[in-house]
């Protein structure tokens, strides 16, 4: 009886992980576009891109460990 919730919880958190990956992918793409549009060397823009990149790749790595299928 206690273990019947395990599958439901896993599915719920896997869906949250997939939605987070999709959000961070959009954020990463926006950061890359903004960095490409800047004329000068702006450290704030580069830092934002690297932050978005590291968050996205961490979530992607976590999805691979959990064996989550992203549709």
KESEVEX-560760 format. One record per residue (C-alpha): residue number from 1; residue in three letters; y, x, z. Coordinates in Angstrom, 2 decimals. Each point is the difference from the previous one (the first is absolute). Layout:
! KESEVEX-560760
   n res       v       u       w
 NUM ALA       Y       X       Z
...
***
This chain:
! KESEVEX-560760
   n res       v       u       w
   1 UNK    0.00    0.00    0.00
   2 UNK    2.44    2.83    0.72
   3 UNK   -0.83    1.81   -3.21
   4 UNK    0.71   -2.95   -2.28
   5 UNK    3.75    0.70    0.24
   6 UNK   -0.41    3.58   -1.21
   7 UNK   -0.21   -0.93   -3.68
   8 UNK    2.91   -2.40    0.27
   9 UNK    2.21    2.58    1.71
  10 UNK   -0.95    2.71   -2.49
  11 UNK    0.89   -2.25   -2.91
  12 UNK    3.31   -0.96    1.60
  13 UNK    1.07    3.58    0.67
  14 UNK   -1.22    1.17   -3.40
  15 UNK    2.25   -2.61   -1.59
  16 UNK    2.94    1.24    2.10
  17 UNK   -0.78    3.57   -1.09
  18 UNK   -0.07   -0.97   -3.67
  19 UNK    3.31   -1.85    0.29
  20 UNK    1.54    3.01    1.76
  21 UNK   -1.24    2.29   -2.77
  22 UNK    1.56   -2.25   -2.65
  23 UNK    3.33   -0.08    1.88
  24 UNK    0.12    3.76    0.45
  25 UNK   -0.90    0.50   -3.67
  26 UNK    3.09   -1.97   -0.96
  27 UNK    2.11    1.92    2.48
  28 UNK   -1.31    3.29   -1.36
  29 UNK    0.77   -0.99   -3.59
  30 UNK    3.52   -1.04    0.98
  31 UNK    0.55    3.29    1.81
  32 UNK   -1.17    1.95   -3.07
  33 UNK    2.35   -1.96   -2.25
  34 UNK    2.94    0.54    2.34
  35 UNK   -0.76    3.71    0.20
  36 UNK   -0.10    0.18   -3.79
  37 UNK    3.34   -1.76   -0.33
  38 UNK    1.91    2.27    2.37
  39 UNK    2.16    2.60   -1.68
  40 UNK    0.13    2.56    2.77
  41 UNK   -2.46    1.44    2.48
  42 UNK    0.01   -2.53    2.85
  43 UNK   -2.22    0.81    2.97
  44 UNK    0.06   -3.56    1.35
  45 UNK   -1.45   -1.40   -3.21
  46 UNK   -2.70    2.67   -0.11
  47 UNK   -0.88   -0.61    3.64
  48 UNK   -0.33   -3.75   -0.60
  49 UNK   -2.30    0.63   -2.97
  50 UNK   -2.18    2.38    1.97
  51 UNK   -0.16   -2.43    2.92
  52 UNK   -1.05   -2.86   -2.28
  53 UNK   -2.49    2.26   -1.73
  54 UNK   -1.64    1.14    3.22
  55 UNK   -0.27   -3.57    1.35
  56 UNK   -1.52   -1.26   -3.26
  57 UNK   -2.56    2.80   -0.23
  58 UNK   -0.96   -0.39    3.66
  59 UNK   -0.69   -3.71   -0.48
  60 UNK   -1.91    0.72   -3.22
  61 UNK   -2.11    2.59    1.83
  62 UNK   -0.70   -2.49    2.79
  63 UNK   -1.13   -2.56   -2.59
  64 UNK   -2.43    2.53   -1.46
  65 UNK   -1.42    0.74    3.46
  66 UNK   -0.45   -3.72    0.69
  67 UNK   -1.41   -0.53   -3.52
  68 UNK    2.46   -2.75   -0.80
  69 UNK    0.16   -1.30   -3.56
  70 UNK    3.54   -0.45   -1.27
  71 UNK    0.15   -2.74   -2.61
***
